[in-house]
Amino acid sequence: MTKGRLVSLLIVMTLPTAAVFLAAGDLPLGFETKASKITAATQRQTILSDVYTIDQKYRSMMGPSSTRDVQVLDSATPELVWITGYEAVMVGPDGESSVAQEFMCHSNLDINPIAHVALLGQSEAFSPRLFTLSQGQLTVRFPTGFGIPLLSNEVLDLTTQVLNLHVDAESLSSGLEVRHKVSLEFVRDREVEGLMSPLFPIAGYGLALIEGDSGHFGEDQPEEELHGPGCLVGRNASDHQYSDPLGRKFSGHWVVAPGKEVNHTLVTHLMNVPYDTTIHYIAVHLHPFAESLELRDLTTGESLFKSEAENFEDHIGLSHVDDYSSVEGLPVFADHEYEMVSVYNNTTNEDQDSMAVMYMYLRDQEFDPRRAERALRSAASKAGVR
């Protein structure tokens, strides 16, 4: 993996017509208020990854990859922007020609959450992962009127990786060159008429117990009635692993043997919901042979969202994974217990690898526009702009 230079704005395009948003306003939990109209022109930054040569089969997480720094805008002084969407597709080395999307492993966009929270005062539960896109879901667009507030000069890490699960090396004797084409959609706060609804990202992910006496991440005295059955004992499919505060070791990338596997993971401590609020978007990351991933509220016994996955019929890979998008949102509570249930069906006669992640975007109750204004004034002062 290589660390690239700072990449400035390659393409910024104002869409021909202004996007009209319906903001959620200040939504009391579980209630919808009258929507206020927001008008702003959606802009897009497009970034091309390194060119990757595919000359053999690569399992998930094993193909060529690279990481580089990006910013939303390349300008002398920063400004407040709202990230409203993210897209990643596979293209040829020219950045335009079409190639099979099955070569997509993932596209990750990360942020330094400590620095970001210090700037804008958003929730301390703010995840370092802004977005992940992979096979089955190549686009994220938040519901109208919602976005993640950022300063335009915050440095983001873009990591892209390819895989190849079904094209034999004999067919790739000269190598196939591909790259990621990534688009970051945003609106400029100074162009927004109305009140945007701020979001912050958190994540819950399926785990397999690698070492320890209990498959309940972060829970020292688990009770099945309150915390579910806990995750399965499993084998790590990579070198990476998680340790909880109790010294138990887990894998978020585990081996699925031939046949069907249903895995329950307690995600309360992983999600770390800081206060009662609502989820307005969920993106889902799964690997081939996945059938579904479900988020459940163990306190109420309710299923909050179940994402169904579709696999290709003639080769290995995911053709579609369901996402969730809503202005009203799903209520979540700081004192509730949550679990995720992943279902895989390995229809081959050999071991396969798996992941199961939900990237959730919650309404931020702590974002203070006045703090953003102070950060902008400070940045302008340092840049010598009055």
C-alpha positions in Angstrom: 0.0 0.0 0.0 1.4 3.4 -0.9 0.8 6.8 0.6 0.3 9.3 -2.2 0.7 13.0 -2.4 -2.0 15.4 -1.5 -4.5 15.3 -4.3 -6.3 18.5 -5.1 -9.6 18.9 -6.8 -9.6 17.1 -10.1 -13.1 17.9 -11.2 -15.7 20.1 -9.5 -18.9 20.2 -11.4 -22.0 22.1 -10.5 -25.0 20.0 -11.7 -27.1 21.8 -14.3 -30.1 22.3 -12.0 -30.2 23.2 -8.4 -31.0 20.4 -6.0 -34.0 21.1 -3.9 -33.8 19.5 -0.4 -36.5 18.9 2.2 -34.8 19.3 5.5 -35.8 17.3 8.5 -35.5 20.4 10.7 -35.0 19.7 14.4 -36.8 16.4 14.6 -38.0 15.3 18.1 -37.2 11.6 18.5 -39.7 9.5 16.5 -41.6 12.5 15.2 -41.6 14.4 11.9 -41.9 18.2 11.8 -42.9 20.3 8.8 -40.1 20.2 6.3 -38.4 23.4 5.3 -37.1 23.8 1.7 -33.4 23.9 1.2 -32.0 25.0 -2.1 -28.3 24.4 -3.0 -26.3 23.4 -6.1 -24.8 19.9 -5.6 -21.2 19.8 -6.6 -18.9 16.8 -7.2 -15.2 16.2 -6.8 -14.0 13.2 -8.9 -10.8 11.4 -8.0 -9.0 8.7 -9.9 -7.1 6.1 -8.0 -3.8 4.6 -9.1 -3.9 2.2 -12.0 -4.0 -1.4 -10.9 -2.8 -4.4 -12.9 -4.9 -7.6 -12.4 -2.9 -10.6 -13.6 -4.2 -13.3 -11.2 -7.0 -14.2 -8.9 -7.2 -12.1 -5.6 -9.6 -12.9 -2.8 -11.3 -10.0 -0.8 -8.8 -7.8 0.9 -5.8 -9.4 -0.9 -5.6 -7.4 -4.2 -3.5 -4.4 -5.1 -4.4 -1.2 -3.2 -3.3 2.3 -2.5 -4.0 5.2 -0.2 -3.9 9.0 -0.8 -4.9 12.2 0.8 -7.8 14.3 -0.6 -9.6 17.5 0.3 -13.2 18.5 -0.6 -12.0 21.8 -2.1 -8.6 23.3 -3.0 -9.0 26.9 -2.0 -6.9 29.5 -0.1 -9.3 29.6 2.8 -11.6 26.8 4.1 -15.3 26.9 4.1 -18.1 24.8 5.6 -19.4 22.1 3.3 -22.0 19.3 3.7 -21.1 15.9 2.3 -24.3 14.5 0.7 -23.1 11.5 -1.3 -20.3 9.2 -2.3 -19.8 7.0 -5.4 -17.1 4.6 -6.6 -17.0 2.6 -9.8 -14.4 0.6 -11.7 -13.1 2.1 -15.0 -10.2 1.6 -17.4 -6.9 3.4 -17.1 -8.2 6.3 -19.1 -10.7 7.0 -16.3 -13.7 6.7 -18.5 -14.0 3.3 -20.3 -16.2 0.7 -18.7 -14.9 -2.5 -17.0 -16.6 -5.2 -15.0 -17.6 -3.9 -11.5 -16.8 -7.3 -10.0 -13.1 -6.2 -9.8 -14.2 -3.8 -7.0 -13.0 -4.8 -3.6 -13.7 -1.6 -1.7 -13.4 2.2 -1.6 -12.8 3.6 1.9 -12.9 7.3 2.8 -11.5 8.0 6.3 -11.1 11.1 8.5 -9.2 12.0 11.7 -12.2 12.0 14.1 -10.3 13.6 17.0 -9.2 16.6 14.9 -12.6 16.9 13.3 -14.6 16.9 16.5 -12.2 19.5 17.9 -13.0 21.7 14.9 -16.7 21.3 14.7 -17.8 19.9 18.1 -19.6 16.9 16.7 -20.3 13.8 18.7 -17.2 12.1 20.2 -18.7 8.8 18.8 -17.8 10.1 15.3 -16.3 7.2 13.4 -13.0 7.5 11.5 -14.7 5.8 8.5 -16.9 8.2 6.5 -17.7 5.7 3.7 -17.1 2.2 2.5 -18.4 1.1 -0.9 -18.0 -2.4 -2.2 -19.5 -5.0 -4.5 -23.3 -4.7 -4.4 -23.4 -1.1 -3.3 -21.4 1.5 -5.3 -23.3 4.6 -4.3 -24.4 6.4 -1.1 -26.8 9.3 -1.2 -28.2 10.7 2.0 -31.9 11.6 2.2 -32.7 15.0 1.1 -31.6 17.8 3.4 -29.1 15.7 5.3 -25.3 15.8 5.2 -22.0 15.4 7.1 -20.6 18.9 7.9 -16.9 19.3 7.2 -14.4 22.1 6.7 -13.3 22.0 3.1 -9.6 21.7 4.0 -9.9 18.7 6.3 -7.5 16.0 5.0 -9.3 12.7 4.2 -7.7 9.4 3.4 -8.9 7.6 0.3 -8.1 3.9 0.1 -9.0 1.8 -2.9 -8.5 -1.9 -3.5 -9.3 -4.4 -6.3 -10.0 -8.1 -6.3 -10.6 -10.9 -8.8 -12.6 -13.9 -7.8 -13.4 -15.6 -11.1 -11.2 -14.6 -14.1 -8.4 -17.2 -14.5 -4.8 -16.1 -14.8 -4.6 -17.7 -18.4 -7.2 -15.1 -19.5 -5.1 -12.3 -18.0 -1.7 -13.2 -19.5 -1.0 -9.6 -20.4 -2.7 -8.1 -17.3 -5.9 -6.1 -17.1 -5.5 -2.4 -16.1 -8.3 -0.9 -14.0 -8.7 1.9 -11.5 -11.3 3.4 -9.2 -13.3 6.5 -10.2 -14.5 8.0 -6.9 -17.0 10.9 -6.7 -17.6 13.0 -3.5 -20.9 14.9 -3.6 -21.4 18.0 -1.5 -23.1 21.4 -1.1 -21.4 24.6 0.1 -22.9 26.0 3.2 -22.8 29.5 1.9 -25.0 28.5 -1.0 -27.6 26.7 1.2 -30.9 28.5 1.9 -32.5 26.8 4.9 -31.2 24.5 7.6 -29.3 21.3 6.8 -29.7 18.3 9.2 -26.2 17.2 10.4 -25.2 13.5 10.4 -22.3 11.7 12.0 -21.1 8.1 11.2 -20.9 5.1 13.5 -20.5 1.4 12.6 -21.4 -2.0 13.8 -19.7 -5.1 12.5 -20.0 -8.8 12.7 -17.3 -10.7 14.6 -16.0 -14.2 15.2 -14.4 -15.1 18.5 -10.8 -16.0 18.1 -9.6 -16.2 21.7 -11.5 -16.0 24.9 -14.4 -17.4 26.9 -17.3 -15.4 25.6 -18.5 -14.1 22.2 -20.0 -10.9 23.6 -17.8 -8.0 22.7 -17.2 -5.7 25.6 -19.7 -7.4 27.9 -18.2 -8.9 31.1 -21.3 -10.6 32.4 -23.4 -11.5 29.3 -26.9 -12.8 29.7 -28.4 -14.4 26.6 -31.9 -12.9 27.3 -30.4 -9.3 27.3 -27.3 -9.7 25.0 -28.2 -12.4 22.6 -26.3 -15.6 22.0 -23.0 -13.9 21.1 -20.9 -14.5 18.0 -19.6 -17.8 16.8 -16.1 -19.2 17.5 -14.3 -18.8 14.2 -11.0 -18.6 12.3 -9.4 -15.4 11.2 -9.2 -14.9 7.4 -6.5 -12.2 7.7 -3.9 -10.9 10.2 -6.1 -8.2 11.6 -8.0 -8.7 14.9 -9.9 -6.7 17.5 -9.4 -7.0 21.3 -12.1 -5.9 23.7 -11.4 -4.3 27.1 -11.6 -7.8 28.7 -8.8 -9.2 26.6 -10.8 -11.4 24.3 -9.8 -11.4 20.6 -12.2 -11.2 17.7 -12.0 -11.1 13.9 -14.1 -8.9 11.7 -12.9 -10.9 8.6 -13.5 -14.6 9.3 -13.6 -17.9 7.5 -17.0 -19.4 6.5 -16.9 -23.1 5.9 -19.1 -24.8 3.2 -22.7 -24.6 4.1 -24.9 -22.1 5.9 -23.8 -19.9 8.8 -25.9 -17.7 11.0 -23.8 -15.4 13.3 -25.1 -13.1 16.1 -22.8 -10.3 17.2 -23.5 -8.0 20.1 -22.7 -4.5 18.7 -23.8 -2.2 21.6 -20.2 -1.3 22.5 -19.1 -1.1 18.9 -21.9 1.3 17.9 -21.5 3.4 21.0 -24.7 5.3 20.5 -24.0 8.5 22.5 -27.6 9.7 23.1 -31.2 9.0 21.9 -31.4 9.9 18.2 -32.3 8.6 14.8 -30.5 6.7 12.0 -31.2 8.2 8.6 -28.9 6.1 6.3 -27.3 2.7 6.5 -24.7 1.4 4.0 -23.9 -2.3 4.2 -20.6 -4.1 3.5 -20.8 -7.8 2.8 -18.7 -10.4 0.9 -19.8 -13.0 -1.7 -22.0 -15.8 -0.4 -23.8 -13.4 2.0 -27.6 -13.7 2.1 -28.5 -10.9 4.7 -27.4 -8.7 7.5 -29.9 -7.5 10.1 -29.8 -4.9 12.9 -31.9 -5.8 15.9 -32.8 -3.9 19.1 -32.4 -6.5 21.8 -34.1 -4.3 24.4 -37.4 -4.2 22.5 -37.0 -7.4 20.4 -37.5 -5.4 17.2 -35.8 -5.8 13.9 -34.7 -2.3 12.8 -33.4 -3.1 9.4 -32.6 -6.2 7.4 -30.4 -5.9 4.3 -30.8 -8.6 1.7 -27.9 -9.5 -0.6 -28.1 -10.9 -4.1 -25.3 -13.0 -5.6 -24.5 -13.6 -9.2 -25.8 -16.9 -10.5 -23.0 -17.7 -12.9 -19.9 -16.6 -11.0 -18.7 -15.5 -7.5 -19.7 -12.0 -6.5 -22.4 -9.8 -5.2 -24.8 -8.1 -7.6 -26.8 -6.1 -5.1 -26.9 -5.2 -1.4 -29.9 -3.3 0.2 -29.3 0.0 1.9 -31.6 2.1 4.1 -32.5 5.8 3.6 -35.2 7.8 5.4 -36.0 11.4 6.4 -38.0 10.2 9.4 -35.2 7.8 10.5 -35.0 4.8 12.8 -35.0 5.7 16.6 -32.0 4.4 18.5 -31.3 4.8 22.2 -28.2 5.1 24.3 -29.4 2.6 26.9 -30.5 -0.1 24.5 -28.7 -3.3 23.5 -28.1 -4.0 19.8 -27.0 -7.0 17.8 -26.3 -7.8 14.2 -27.2 -11.1 12.6 -25.3 -12.1 9.5 -26.3 -15.0 7.2 -23.9 -16.6 4.8 -24.4 -19.6 2.5 -21.2 -20.9 1.2 -22.3 -23.0 -1.8 -18.8 -24.1 -2.7 -16.8 -27.1 -1.4 -14.0 -24.9 0.1 -13.7 -22.2 2.8 -14.6 -18.6 1.9 -14.0 -15.4 3.7 -16.6 -13.0 5.1 -17.3 -9.6 6.6 -20.5 -8.0 7.8 -20.6 -4.3 8.5 -23.3 -1.6 8.8 -22.2 2.0 8.4 -24.9 4.0 10.1 -25.4 7.8 9.8 -27.1 9.3 12.8 -28.7 12.7 13.4 -26.1 14.8 15.3 -27.6 16.6 18.4 -24.3 18.3 19.2 -23.2 20.1 16.0 -23.0 23.8 16.7 -22.7 26.1 13.6 -21.2 28.8 15.8 -18.3 26.6 16.5 -17.8 26.0 12.7 -17.9 29.8 12.2 -15.1 30.2 14.9 -13.0 27.6 13.2 -13.4 29.3 9.8 -12.5 32.7 11.3 -9.4 31.1 12.9 -8.4 29.5 9.6 -8.9 32.7 7.6 -6.8 34.6 10.1 -3.9 32.1 9.8 -4.1 32.4 6.1 -4.0 36.2 6.3 -7.5 36.7 4.8 -9.7 39.4 6.3 
